[in-house]
Amino acid sequence: MTTPPILEEVRRVRHEISAEIGHDPKRLREYYATIQNSVRSRTINLADQGPYGRTKHCIEVADQPLPEGGSSAATR
């Protein structure tokens, strides 16, 4: 079985970053924490969304009464 090219690229870049930091686990964790903090405003935290992420909310919204009666079907 061959490794997909995207995985090879991810592994290559991860190794390159680790090498630049001297393969020090503590410094590597700090590096990734800094990156994570710098993009925090562009990420969504699904930890509080339950086991299905945002699906529950989408189903609740989809299953609302329609103006002419009845309700829309809740889909997954």
Backbone as ProteinMPNN parsed JSONL, in Angstrom:
{"seq_chain_A": "MTTPPILEEVRRVRHEISAEIGHDPKRLREYYATIQNSVRSRTINLADQGPYGRTKHCIEVADQPLPEGGSSAATR", "coords_chain_A": {"N_chain_A": [[0.845, -1.18, 0.0], [0.597, 2.182, -0.841], [1.64, 5.359, 0.415], [-0.433, 8.183, 0.58], [0.294, 11.162, -1.313], [-0.244, 13.623, 0.009], [-0.087, 12.981, 2.718], [2.589, 12.277, 2.908], [3.722, 14.785, 2.446], [2.763, 16.257, 4.662], [4.015, 14.874, 6.757], [6.688, 15.346, 6.06], [6.884, 18.145, 6.388], [6.233, 18.381, 9.115], [8.43, 17.03, 10.228], [10.46, 18.724, 9.371], [9.85, 21.102, 10.763], [10.164, 20.163, 13.384], [12.89, 19.553, 13.331], [13.991, 22.108, 13.04], [13.534, 23.093, 15.553], [15.086, 21.564, 17.062], [14.246, 19.028, 17.729], [13.101, 18.976, 20.246], [10.745, 18.078, 22.545], [9.344, 19.725, 24.419], [9.798, 22.371, 23.486], [8.678, 22.067, 20.984], [5.958, 21.65, 21.585], [5.398, 24.147, 22.701], [5.814, 25.734, 20.449], [3.732, 24.852, 18.707], [1.552, 25.553, 20.328], [1.773, 28.334, 20.309], [1.26, 28.839, 17.585], [-1.368, 27.871, 17.476], [-2.671, 29.678, 19.2], [-2.358, 32.001, 17.712], [-4.109, 31.702, 15.605], [-6.56, 31.457, 16.744], [-8.881, 33.065, 16.544], [-9.835, 32.331, 14.102], [-10.8, 29.783, 14.259], [-13.129, 27.136, 15.143], [-14.573, 25.988, 18.078], [-15.619, 22.9, 18.767], [-16.02, 21.453, 21.017], [-18.031, 21.892, 22.93], [-20.296, 21.204, 21.611], [-21.461, 18.705, 21.679], [-21.787, 15.13, 20.88], [-22.241, 15.029, 18.125], [-21.212, 17.25, 16.961], [-22.126, 20.173, 15.332], [-24.446, 19.204, 14.356], [-26.784, 18.619, 15.862], [-27.872, 21.146, 16.448], [-28.441, 22.001, 13.843], [-30.416, 20.182, 13.088], [-32.42, 20.825, 14.921], [-33.077, 23.402, 14.058], [-33.955, 22.845, 11.467], [-36.286, 21.409, 11.913], [-38.618, 23.047, 12.229], [-41.836, 24.659, 12.603], [-43.769, 25.248, 9.663], [-45.079, 28.107, 7.853], [-47.549, 27.457, 6.604], [-48.468, 25.385, 8.089], [-47.716, 22.122, 9.441], [-44.379, 20.752, 9.39], [-40.903, 21.215, 8.624], [-38.858, 18.622, 7.305], [-36.531, 16.991, 9.382], [-33.273, 16.545, 8.579], [-30.305, 14.609, 8.119]], "CA_chain_A": [[0.0, 0.0, 0.0], [1.395, 3.404, -0.929], [1.201, 6.493, 1.226], [-0.89, 9.305, -0.258], [1.268, 12.266, -1.361], [-0.524, 14.671, 1.001], [0.452, 12.535, 4.007], [4.041, 12.396, 2.822], [4.036, 16.206, 2.593], [2.511, 16.632, 6.061], [5.091, 14.286, 7.567], [7.928, 16.05, 5.733], [6.841, 19.468, 7.005], [6.32, 18.191, 10.569], [9.813, 16.697, 10.548], [11.248, 19.943, 9.146], [9.588, 21.994, 11.905], [10.797, 19.548, 14.55], [14.344, 19.702, 13.19], [14.333, 23.509, 13.305], [13.418, 23.323, 16.995], [16.037, 20.676, 17.713], [13.52, 17.825, 18.143], [12.826, 19.101, 21.686], [9.29, 17.984, 22.702], [8.793, 20.876, 25.137], [9.813, 23.522, 22.575], [7.739, 21.771, 19.907], [4.635, 21.922, 22.135], [5.286, 25.605, 22.814], [5.692, 26.259, 19.087], [2.375, 24.6, 18.218], [0.626, 26.347, 21.151], [1.853, 29.698, 19.787], [0.537, 28.84, 16.31], [-2.787, 27.706, 17.779], [-3.16, 30.942, 19.748], [-2.367, 33.037, 16.686], [-5.242, 31.491, 14.696], [-7.731, 31.165, 17.57], [-10.058, 33.785, 16.06], [-10.289, 31.719, 12.849], [-11.164, 28.397, 14.485], [-14.388, 26.873, 15.817], [-14.439, 24.989, 19.12], [-16.778, 22.014, 18.764], [-16.023, 20.672, 22.253], [-19.288, 22.086, 23.639], [-21.397, 20.95, 20.687], [-21.997, 17.358, 21.824], [-21.126, 14.091, 20.091], [-22.454, 15.185, 16.696], [-20.768, 18.566, 16.539], [-23.207, 21.148, 15.166], [-25.579, 18.532, 13.745], [-27.977, 18.737, 16.687], [-28.424, 22.479, 16.226], [-28.981, 22.061, 12.491], [-31.662, 19.427, 13.081], [-33.413, 21.603, 15.658], [-33.488, 24.502, 13.2], [-34.662, 22.301, 10.313], [-37.575, 20.863, 12.315], [-39.434, 24.161, 12.705], [-43.131, 24.733, 11.915], [-43.861, 26.053, 8.449], [-46.203, 29.039, 7.934], [-48.805, 26.842, 6.175], [-48.728, 24.207, 8.926], [-46.758, 21.041, 9.279], [-43.01, 21.132, 9.718], [-39.908, 20.746, 7.662], [-38.236, 17.376, 7.743], [-35.184, 17.072, 9.929], [-32.404, 15.654, 7.802], [-28.927, 14.494, 8.612]], "C_chain_A": [[0.889, 1.242, 0.0], [0.783, 4.498, -0.059], [0.752, 7.619, 0.307], [0.108, 10.467, -0.202], [1.014, 13.347, -0.304], [0.009, 14.273, 2.372], [1.972, 12.615, 4.024], [4.469, 13.847, 3.034], [3.843, 16.671, 4.03], [3.637, 16.112, 6.946], [6.42, 14.999, 7.317], [7.978, 17.401, 6.434], [6.931, 19.347, 8.53], [7.755, 17.877, 10.994], [10.716, 17.929, 10.399], [11.079, 20.921, 10.317], [10.273, 21.451, 13.151], [12.315, 19.713, 14.508], [14.779, 21.128, 13.498], [14.332, 23.814, 14.802], [14.355, 22.389, 17.77], [15.402, 19.41, 18.256], [13.26, 17.802, 19.651], [11.312, 19.104, 21.886], [8.665, 19.199, 23.402], [8.726, 22.105, 24.223], [8.833, 23.324, 21.423], [6.308, 22.039, 20.365], [4.405, 23.425, 22.237], [5.096, 26.248, 21.439], [4.26, 26.083, 18.571], [1.332, 25.362, 19.034], [0.609, 27.796, 20.667], [1.085, 29.819, 18.471], [-0.969, 28.762, 16.571], [-3.382, 29.013, 18.311], [-3.252, 32.024, 18.679], [-3.534, 32.889, 15.712], [-6.553, 31.235, 15.447], [-8.993, 31.848, 17.04], [-10.619, 33.184, 14.773], [-10.723, 30.271, 13.014], [-12.488, 28.299, 15.223], [-14.156, 25.77, 16.83], [-15.708, 24.152, 19.158], [-16.887, 21.194, 20.046], [-17.355, 20.768, 22.983], [-20.507, 21.736, 22.788], [-22.007, 19.558, 20.83], [-21.341, 16.389, 20.86], [-21.277, 14.258, 18.588], [-22.024, 16.551, 16.183], [-21.953, 19.507, 16.448], [-24.467, 20.514, 14.592], [-26.861, 18.728, 14.541], [-28.655, 20.088, 16.446], [-29.072, 22.561, 14.846], [-30.308, 21.315, 12.41], [-32.75, 20.214, 13.796], [-33.944, 22.74, 14.792], [-34.328, 23.982, 12.035], [-36.066, 21.822, 10.681], [-38.456, 21.943, 12.939], [-40.764, 24.166, 11.958], [-43.057, 25.628, 10.682], [-45.089, 26.958, 8.545], [-47.542, 28.396, 7.561], [-49.158, 25.599, 6.991], [-47.733, 23.124, 8.634], [-45.374, 21.49, 9.729], [-42.074, 20.612, 8.663], [-39.279, 19.473, 8.199], [-36.854, 17.632, 8.281], [-34.327, 16.066, 9.186], [-31.027, 15.629, 8.426], [-28.0, 14.72, 7.455]], "O_chain_A": [[1.84, 1.322, 0.778], [-0.427, 4.542, 0.163], [1.461, 7.977, -0.634], [0.7, 10.723, 0.846], [1.965, 13.924, 0.223], [0.504, 15.122, 3.114], [2.571, 12.979, 5.037], [5.457, 14.113, 3.719], [4.677, 17.406, 4.559], [4.151, 16.842, 7.794], [7.189, 15.23, 8.25], [9.003, 17.763, 7.012], [7.634, 20.131, 9.169], [8.237, 18.398, 12.0], [11.621, 18.144, 11.205], [12.056, 21.495, 10.797], [10.898, 22.209, 13.894], [12.945, 19.98, 15.531], [15.808, 21.344, 14.137], [15.056, 24.699, 15.257], [14.399, 22.431, 19.0], [15.958, 18.777, 19.154], [13.207, 16.734, 20.259], [10.645, 20.04, 21.444], [7.584, 19.647, 23.022], [7.71, 22.801, 24.192], [8.23, 24.282, 20.941], [5.52, 22.604, 19.606], [3.329, 23.915, 21.894], [4.316, 27.188, 21.285], [3.65, 27.026, 18.068], [0.316, 25.779, 18.478], [-0.451, 28.419, 20.62], [0.348, 30.782, 18.265], [-1.749, 29.495, 15.963], [-4.479, 29.403, 17.911], [-4.137, 32.877, 18.74], [-3.91, 33.861, 15.057], [-7.546, 30.836, 14.839], [-10.072, 31.257, 17.087], [-11.748, 33.488, 14.39], [-10.988, 29.592, 12.022], [-12.925, 29.261, 15.854], [-13.603, 24.724, 16.491], [-16.766, 24.651, 19.543], [-17.755, 20.327, 20.15], [-17.77, 19.793, 23.608], [-21.64, 21.955, 23.218], [-22.991, 19.259, 20.154], [-20.443, 16.767, 20.107], [-20.499, 13.671, 17.835], [-22.425, 16.964, 15.095], [-22.716, 19.625, 17.406], [-25.456, 21.21, 14.363], [-27.917, 18.977, 13.959], [-29.87, 20.155, 16.262], [-30.15, 23.138, 14.707], [-31.23, 21.77, 11.733], [-33.886, 20.264, 13.325], [-35.146, 23.009, 14.798], [-35.313, 24.616, 11.656], [-36.953, 21.831, 9.828], [-38.975, 21.772, 14.042], [-40.828, 23.729, 10.809], [-42.359, 26.642, 10.677], [-46.045, 26.62, 9.243], [-48.569, 28.75, 8.138], [-50.055, 24.845, 6.614], [-46.981, 23.212, 7.663], [-45.241, 22.52, 10.39], [-42.399, 19.695, 7.908], [-39.185, 19.278, 9.41], [-36.088, 18.404, 7.704], [-34.627, 14.872, 9.17], [-30.647, 16.531, 9.173], [-26.781, 14.674, 7.622]]}, "name": "protein", "num_of_chains": 1, "seq": "MTTPPILEEVRRVRHEISAEIGHDPKRLREYYATIQNSVRSRTINLADQGPYGRTKHCIEVADQPLPEGGSSAATR"}
